[in-house]
C-alpha cells in the first residue's frame, strides 16, 4: 500500500514537472527569438514601439494580473466573500484613471522611462535620479512577494527546496530580460495572459457544470459552505474599520497610475490610437478575469468548504489549486499550478525590465555618462543592470522566506499612488507646478508610505508581527494618509518655493505636446 502511494506520488510529481518543463521550454524559445531582435536600446527597452494595441493590452494584463491577483483574490473571496471581490473591482477601476488622465501624455512625453516624462518639463539630473530611485524601489517591493510565492508554490508541488525554487525563478526571469529585453518580456506576458484566461475560464465552466449550470444552486451551496451564511454576500467581513476599506481602495484605484512597469508599456506602441486600444483590451481582459475569480471563489466554498480550506491553508492562497484538484484531479491541478508559475514569471520579468530601464537609462546613460556613450555600451549596461536586479531581488526573496510578505503588494500601490502619481498629474496638468514641488512631493510620498508601514500593524504587532509591540499607526493600509501627504507636499512645495515656473506660453506648448504629441521625439520619427 505504501509503495503504491509512493509510485502514485512520483507519477503526480512527474505530471507537475512535465507541465513546468513545457512552460520553461516555450518561454526560452520566445527569449531566443527575442534576443535576435534586441540589438539596440530602442528594441531592448520598448521593443522599438512595434507592438499592436491588442498585443500590448494583453501584455499589460499579463503585467498586472500577478500571483497575488490569481492565487490571493480567489482565496480572499472564499474566506471573506464580497469584500474579497472588492479587490478585483479596485484593480479594474484603476484603469479608467490611467486611460483618461495618464496614458496618452506619458506616451507623448516619454521615450524609455518615467524619468523621461518628468524631465520633458523639468530637465534636471536631480529629478531624473529621484524618479529612477522611486521606480527601482517600487519594482523591488513588488518583485519580492512574487518570488516568495513562486518559491513556495514550486516547493509545494515539486517537493523542491525553497531556495532552489527561488533560484530557478530568479534565473529564468533574469535570462528573459538580459537576453530578450522588452520583446521577450512582452511575449512571455502575452502567452501568460492566453494561458491564464483559458485555464481559469475552463475551471469556472467545470464549476458551473458541477451544479448543472444552475447559479441559484451554486449560491445556495456557497451559503451552506461558509460560516458567514448570508453575510458572505455583504460587505464588512474583511475589514471591520470602514477607514481601512476606503484606504485600501484608494491605493488600489490610484496606485496603478503610478506603477512604472505598467506605464512604460505605453512606449511599446507607435501612436495614441494603439495606446487607447491597449488600455481597452487590458480592461476587458482584467474585467473578465476578475469575474472568473468570483466564480472560482464561490466554487471553493461550495465544493471544498470554508473549514477544509482554512485547515489546509489558513491564508487561502492555495484555494485555486485545491479547487482544480477537486474538479479534475492531479492533471488539472498540475495545469493550474503551471499557470500560476507562468503568472509569477511574467510579472517579475516585467518588473525587472522596469527597474533595469530606471537604472541603466536614467542613471547610467543620463547622469553618469551625460548622454555621451555608444549604443553598444548602453545595451551592455542595460543587460548587466538586468542581471544585477535579478540577483538582488532573488537574494531578498531567499532572505525573507519565513516572513509573510504579501502586504508588500498593497504597499507597492500605496508608494506608487503617493509618490509617482502626484508628480505625474501635476507635471502634466498644473501650470504653477515646479521642480521644487516635484522633488518635495516625491520625497514626502515615498517617505510617508514607507514610514507609516514601519509603524503600522504589518510590522508592529504583538501577535506575530516583525516587532512585537502595539502599532503606532492603526491601519494596515496607510494610503488614506500617505497619498494626501504626497499630493500636499507637491502642492505646498510649488506654492512656497522660489523656483521659477513656466510662462503661460511655455506651459501651453508643453501641454499641447503632452496631449497631442506635436513637438515630441515621436512626432519627428
ROFIMAR-877573 format. One record per residue (C-alpha): y, x, z. Coordinates in nm, 2 decimals. Layout:
REM ROFIMAR-877573
Y|X|Z
...
REM end
This chain:
REM ROFIMAR-877573
0.00|0.00|0.00
0.24|0.28|0.10
0.15|0.47|-0.22
0.22|0.15|-0.43
0.56|0.11|-0.27
0.63|0.48|-0.33
0.54|0.45|-0.70
0.75|0.13|-0.73
1.05|0.32|-0.57
1.00|0.61|-0.82
1.00|0.36|-1.11
1.32|0.19|-0.98
1.49|0.53|-0.94
1.38|0.62|-1.30
1.54|0.29|-1.43
1.87|0.38|-1.25
1.85|0.73|-1.37
1.80|0.63|-1.74
2.10|0.39|-1.72
2.32|0.66|-1.57
2.20|0.91|-1.82
2.27|0.68|-2.11
2.63|0.63|-2.00
2.68|1.00|-1.94
2.55|1.09|-2.28
2.76|0.82|-2.45
3.08|0.94|-2.28
3.01|1.31|-2.35
2.97|1.22|-2.72
3.31|1.05|-2.71
3.45|1.36|-2.54
3.30|1.59|-2.81
3.46|1.37|-3.08
3.79|1.36|-2.89
3.80|1.74|-2.84
3.83|1.78|-3.22
4.13|1.55|-3.23
4.32|1.71|-2.93
4.47|2.02|-3.09
4.84|1.96|-2.99
5.02|1.85|-2.68
5.11|1.52|-2.85
4.75|1.45|-2.91
4.64|1.57|-2.57
4.90|1.37|-2.36
4.94|1.05|-2.56
4.67|1.05|-2.84
4.95|1.11|-3.08
5.06|0.74|-3.04
4.76|0.64|-3.26
4.61|0.36|-3.06
4.65|0.00|-3.17
4.78|-0.26|-2.93
4.44|-0.42|-2.88
4.27|-0.08|-2.82
4.55|0.02|-2.57
4.53|-0.32|-2.40
4.15|-0.26|-2.35
4.22|0.09|-2.22
4.49|-0.04|-1.98
4.25|-0.30|-1.85
3.99|-0.02|-1.81
4.25|0.19|-1.62
4.34|-0.10|-1.39
4.00|-0.25|-1.30
3.89|0.01|-1.06
3.59|0.02|-0.83
3.80|-0.15|-0.56
3.86|-0.44|-0.80
3.50|-0.48|-0.92
3.30|-0.40|-0.60
3.57|-0.48|-0.34
3.70|-0.81|-0.46
3.36|-0.97|-0.52
3.27|-0.88|-0.16
3.61|-0.99|-0.02
3.57|-1.33|-0.19
3.22|-1.36|-0.05
3.33|-1.28|0.30
3.69|-1.42|0.32
3.68|-1.69|0.05
4.02|-1.80|-0.10
4.21|-1.50|0.04
3.99|-1.26|-0.15
4.07|-1.42|-0.48
4.45|-1.38|-0.40
4.39|-1.01|-0.46
4.30|-1.08|-0.82
4.60|-1.32|-0.86
4.83|-1.05|-0.73
4.69|-0.79|-0.97
4.73|-1.03|-1.27
5.08|-1.15|-1.19
5.20|-0.79|-1.17
5.16|-0.75|-1.54
5.44|-1.01|-1.60
5.69|-0.78|-1.43
5.57|-0.49|-1.64
5.58|-0.70|-1.96
5.93|-0.84|-1.91
6.12|-0.55|-1.74
5.94|-0.22|-1.77
5.71|-0.17|-2.07
5.94|-0.15|-2.37
6.22|0.06|-2.21
5.96|0.30|-2.09
5.81|0.33|-2.44
6.16|0.39|-2.59
6.29|0.63|-2.33
5.98|0.84|-2.26
5.77|1.09|-2.45
5.49|1.20|-2.23
5.57|1.12|-1.87
5.78|0.91|-1.63
6.00|1.22|-1.57
6.10|1.19|-1.94
6.21|0.83|-1.88
6.43|0.90|-1.59
6.57|1.23|-1.73
6.67|1.05|-2.05
6.96|0.92|-1.83
6.98|1.19|-1.56
6.87|1.52|-1.72
6.80|1.74|-1.42
6.52|1.97|-1.31
6.55|1.82|-0.96
6.49|1.47|-1.09
6.20|1.58|-1.31
6.04|1.77|-1.02
6.07|1.47|-0.79
5.92|1.23|-1.04
5.63|1.48|-1.10
5.56|1.51|-0.73
5.56|1.13|-0.69
5.32|1.09|-0.99
5.10|1.36|-0.85
5.08|1.21|-0.50
5.01|0.86|-0.63
4.74|0.98|-0.87
4.56|1.18|-0.60
4.58|0.90|-0.34
4.43|0.66|-0.59
4.16|0.91|-0.70
4.02|0.98|-0.36
3.87|0.63|-0.28
3.73|0.61|-0.63
3.54|0.94|-0.59
3.42|0.85|-0.24
3.30|0.51|-0.37
3.12|0.69|-0.66
2.95|0.93|-0.43
2.83|0.65|-0.20
2.71|0.44|-0.50
2.51|0.72|-0.66
2.37|0.83|-0.32
2.25|0.47|-0.26
2.09|0.42|-0.60
1.95|0.76|-0.69
1.90|0.89|-0.34
2.11|1.20|-0.43
2.30|1.38|-0.16
2.66|1.25|-0.13
2.82|1.59|-0.20
2.61|1.63|-0.52
2.71|1.28|-0.62
3.08|1.35|-0.59
3.04|1.69|-0.77
2.87|1.51|-1.06
3.15|1.25|-1.09
3.42|1.52|-1.04
3.27|1.74|-1.31
3.24|1.46|-1.56
3.60|1.33|-1.52
3.73|1.69|-1.55
3.52|1.75|-1.87
3.66|1.43|-2.02
4.02|1.53|-1.96
4.01|1.91|-2.01
3.83|1.88|-2.35
3.92|1.54|-2.48
4.27|1.46|-2.33
4.41|1.11|-2.38
4.17|1.04|-2.67
3.86|1.08|-2.46
4.02|0.91|-2.16
4.12|0.61|-2.37
3.79|0.56|-2.54
3.59|0.60|-2.22
3.81|0.32|-2.08
3.76|0.10|-2.38
3.38|0.14|-2.36
3.40|0.07|-1.99
3.60|-0.25|-2.05
3.35|-0.38|-2.30
3.05|-0.30|-2.08
3.21|-0.43|-1.76
3.32|-0.76|-1.92
2.99|-0.82|-2.09
2.79|-0.73|-1.79
2.98|-0.94|-1.54
3.01|-1.23|-1.78
2.63|-1.22|-1.82
2.59|-1.21|-1.44
2.82|-1.51|-1.40
2.62|-1.71|-1.66
2.30|-1.64|-1.47
2.47|-1.77|-1.15
2.56|-2.10|-1.32
2.21|-2.12|-1.47
2.06|-2.10|-1.12
2.25|-2.42|-1.04
2.17|-2.59|-1.37
2.53|-2.55|-1.48
2.64|-2.79|-1.20
2.96|-2.65|-1.05
2.97|-2.90|-0.77
2.62|-2.80|-0.66
2.73|-2.43|-0.66
3.03|-2.52|-0.44
2.81|-2.72|-0.21
2.57|-2.42|-0.16
2.87|-2.19|-0.10
2.99|-2.42|0.18
2.64|-2.41|0.33
2.61|-2.03|0.29
2.92|-1.93|0.48
3.01|-1.98|0.85
3.36|-2.07|0.73
3.25|-2.40|0.60
3.52|-2.60|0.42
3.79|-2.34|0.53
3.62|-2.10|0.29
3.83|-2.26|0.02
4.15|-2.25|0.22
4.39|-1.96|0.29
4.42|-1.77|0.62
4.07|-1.62|0.65
4.16|-1.26|0.57
4.49|-1.22|0.74
4.59|-1.42|1.05
4.95|-1.30|1.02
5.14|-1.45|0.72
5.36|-1.14|0.70
5.05|-0.94|0.63
4.97|-1.16|0.33
5.32|-1.15|0.20
5.34|-0.78|0.24
5.01|-0.72|0.06
5.10|-0.94|-0.24
5.45|-0.79|-0.26
5.28|-0.44|-0.30
5.02|-0.57|-0.55
5.27|-0.75|-0.77
5.54|-0.48|-0.77
5.32|-0.18|-0.74
5.17|-0.19|-1.10
5.52|-0.15|-1.25
5.54|0.19|-1.07
5.19|0.33|-1.13
5.22|0.64|-1.36
4.87|0.62|-1.50
4.94|0.27|-1.63
5.30|0.34|-1.75
5.21|0.65|-1.96
4.98|0.43|-2.16
5.29|0.28|-2.33
5.34|0.61|-2.51
5.00|0.59|-2.68
5.11|0.32|-2.93
5.36|0.35|-3.21
5.61|0.07|-3.17
5.72|-0.22|-2.94
5.51|-0.48|-3.12
5.20|-0.28|-3.02
5.34|-0.24|-2.66
5.36|-0.62|-2.63
5.02|-0.66|-2.78
4.88|-0.40|-2.54
5.01|-0.59|-2.24
4.90|-0.93|-2.36
4.55|-0.80|-2.44
4.53|-0.64|-2.10
4.65|-0.95|-1.92
4.39|-1.17|-2.09
4.11|-0.93|-2.01
4.22|-0.88|-1.65
4.26|-1.26|-1.60
3.92|-1.33|-1.74
3.77|-1.06|-1.53
3.91|-1.20|-1.20
3.79|-1.55|-1.28
3.44|-1.39|-1.33
3.47|-1.21|-0.99
3.54|-1.55|-0.83
3.22|-1.69|-0.98
3.03|-1.38|-0.86
3.18|-1.41|-0.51
3.06|-1.77|-0.50
2.72|-1.67|-0.63
2.68|-1.41|-0.35
2.75|-1.66|-0.08
2.53|-1.93|-0.24
2.23|-1.72|-0.32
2.23|-1.44|-0.07
2.43|-1.59|0.22
2.71|-1.46|0.44
2.47|-1.34|0.72
2.24|-1.15|0.49
2.53|-0.98|0.31
2.70|-0.87|0.62
2.37|-0.75|0.77
2.31|-0.53|0.46
2.67|-0.42|0.41
2.95|-0.53|0.65
3.22|-0.41|0.41
3.10|-0.63|0.13
3.13|-0.35|-0.13
2.77|-0.39|-0.24
2.80|-0.77|-0.30
2.79|-0.74|-0.68
2.49|-0.51|-0.69
2.30|-0.72|-0.43
2.37|-1.03|-0.64
2.24|-0.86|-0.95
1.92|-0.76|-0.77
1.88|-1.12|-0.65
1.93|-1.26|-1.00
1.75|-1.01|-1.22
1.56|-0.77|-1.01
1.58|-0.39|-1.03
1.66|-0.39|-1.40
1.98|-0.60|-1.37
2.07|-0.41|-1.05
2.04|-0.08|-1.24
2.26|-0.22|-1.52
2.53|-0.34|-1.28
2.52|-0.01|-1.09
2.57|0.17|-1.42
2.87|-0.05|-1.49
3.01|0.03|-1.15
2.96|0.40|-1.23
3.14|0.37|-1.56
3.42|0.18|-1.39
3.48|0.47|-1.15
3.46|0.74|-1.41
3.70|0.57|-1.65
3.96|0.51|-1.37
3.95|0.87|-1.23
3.98|1.01|-1.58
4.30|0.81|-1.63
4.43|0.93|-1.30
4.35|1.29|-1.39
4.55|1.27|-1.72
4.84|1.12|-1.53
4.85|1.40|-1.27
4.80|1.66|-1.54
5.09|1.53|-1.75
5.32|1.52|-1.45
5.25|1.89|-1.36
5.19|2.06|-1.70
5.47|1.88|-1.89
5.74|1.82|-1.63
5.69|2.13|-1.40
5.53|2.40|-1.62
5.70|2.32|-1.96
6.04|2.19|-1.85
6.10|2.37|-1.51
5.90|2.69|-1.52
5.92|2.77|-1.89
6.25|2.58|-1.95
6.11|2.44|-2.28
6.05|2.79|-2.43
5.68|2.83|-2.49
5.43|2.79|-2.77
5.23|2.47|-2.85
4.91|2.66|-2.78
5.02|2.78|-2.44
5.14|2.43|-2.34
4.79|2.29|-2.44
4.61|2.56|-2.24
4.84|2.49|-1.94
4.76|2.12|-1.96
4.38|2.19|-1.97
4.40|2.43|-1.67
4.61|2.18|-1.48
4.34|1.91|-1.55
4.08|2.14|-1.42
4.28|2.21|-1.10
4.35|1.84|-1.05
3.97|1.77|-1.08
3.88|2.04|-0.83
4.15|1.93|-0.58
4.06|1.56|-0.58
3.68|1.64|-0.57
3.74|1.86|-0.26
3.94|1.58|-0.09
3.66|1.34|-0.16
3.40|1.58|-0.02
3.60|1.62|0.30
3.66|1.25|0.36
3.30|1.12|0.31
3.28|1.00|0.67
3.62|0.82|0.68
3.69|0.47|0.54
3.95|0.55|0.26
3.96|0.21|0.09
4.31|0.14|0.24
4.43|0.42|0.01
4.41|0.18|-0.29
4.66|-0.06|-0.14
4.87|0.24|-0.01
4.89|0.36|-0.37
5.05|0.04|-0.48
5.29|0.05|-0.19
5.40|0.40|-0.26
5.45|0.32|-0.63
5.65|0.00|-0.56
5.87|0.17|-0.30
5.94|0.50|-0.48
5.89|0.47|-0.86
5.99|0.11|-0.92
6.34|0.11|-0.77
6.43|0.42|-0.96
6.29|0.28|-1.29
6.46|-0.06|-1.26
6.80|0.08|-1.16
6.79|0.36|-1.42
6.72|0.10|-1.70
6.94|-0.19|-1.58
7.22|-0.08|-1.34
7.53|0.09|-1.48
7.66|0.21|-1.14
7.33|0.39|-1.06
7.35|0.77|-1.05
7.13|1.08|-0.99
7.20|1.09|-0.61
7.09|0.73|-0.58
6.77|0.81|-0.78
6.68|1.11|-0.56
6.76|0.92|-0.23
6.56|0.61|-0.34
6.26|0.82|-0.45
6.26|1.02|-0.12
6.32|0.72|0.10
6.05|0.50|-0.06
5.79|0.78|-0.06
5.86|0.89|0.30
5.88|0.53|0.43
5.55|0.42|0.28
5.36|0.73|0.40
5.52|0.73|0.75
5.45|0.36|0.80
5.09|0.42|0.71
5.06|0.70|0.96
5.19|0.49|1.24
5.01|0.17|1.13
4.67|0.03|1.23
4.48|0.20|0.94
4.54|0.54|1.12
4.63|0.44|1.47
4.37|0.21|1.61
4.18|0.22|1.94
3.88|0.05|1.76
3.76|0.32|1.51
4.10|0.45|1.38
4.17|0.81|1.29
4.39|0.82|1.60
4.25|0.62|1.90
4.57|0.45|2.03
4.77|0.14|1.97
4.96|0.14|1.64
5.34|0.18|1.64
5.37|-0.05|1.33
5.16|-0.36|1.35
5.10|-0.44|0.98
4.81|-0.29|0.77
5.02|-0.33|0.46
5.37|-0.19|0.52
5.50|-0.29|0.18
5.73|-0.56|0.32
5.93|-0.29|0.49
5.87|0.02|0.27
5.96|-0.15|-0.06
6.31|-0.27|0.06
6.37|0.08|0.21
6.31|0.23|-0.14
6.55|-0.01|-0.31
6.81|0.01|-0.03
6.80|0.39|-0.04
6.86|0.39|-0.42
7.14|0.13|-0.39
7.33|0.29|-0.10
7.28|0.64|-0.24
7.45|0.53|-0.56
7.73|0.33|-0.38
7.83|0.60|-0.13
7.77|0.92|-0.33
8.05|1.10|-0.52
7.81|1.18|-0.81
7.97|1.08|-1.14
7.84|0.77|-1.31
7.82|0.69|-1.68
8.12|0.53|-1.85
8.09|0.18|-1.99
8.03|0.32|-2.34
7.77|0.58|-2.23
7.57|0.32|-2.04
7.59|0.08|-2.33
7.45|0.34|-2.57
7.17|0.42|-2.32
7.09|0.05|-2.26
7.07|-0.01|-2.64
6.83|0.29|-2.67
6.62|0.15|-2.38
6.59|-0.20|-2.52
6.57|-0.12|-2.90
6.46|0.24|-2.93
6.77|0.32|-3.15
6.85|0.69|-3.09
6.53|0.77|-2.91
6.30|1.05|-3.03
6.06|0.79|-3.17
6.34|0.65|-3.38
6.36|0.96|-3.59
5.99|1.02|-3.62
REM end
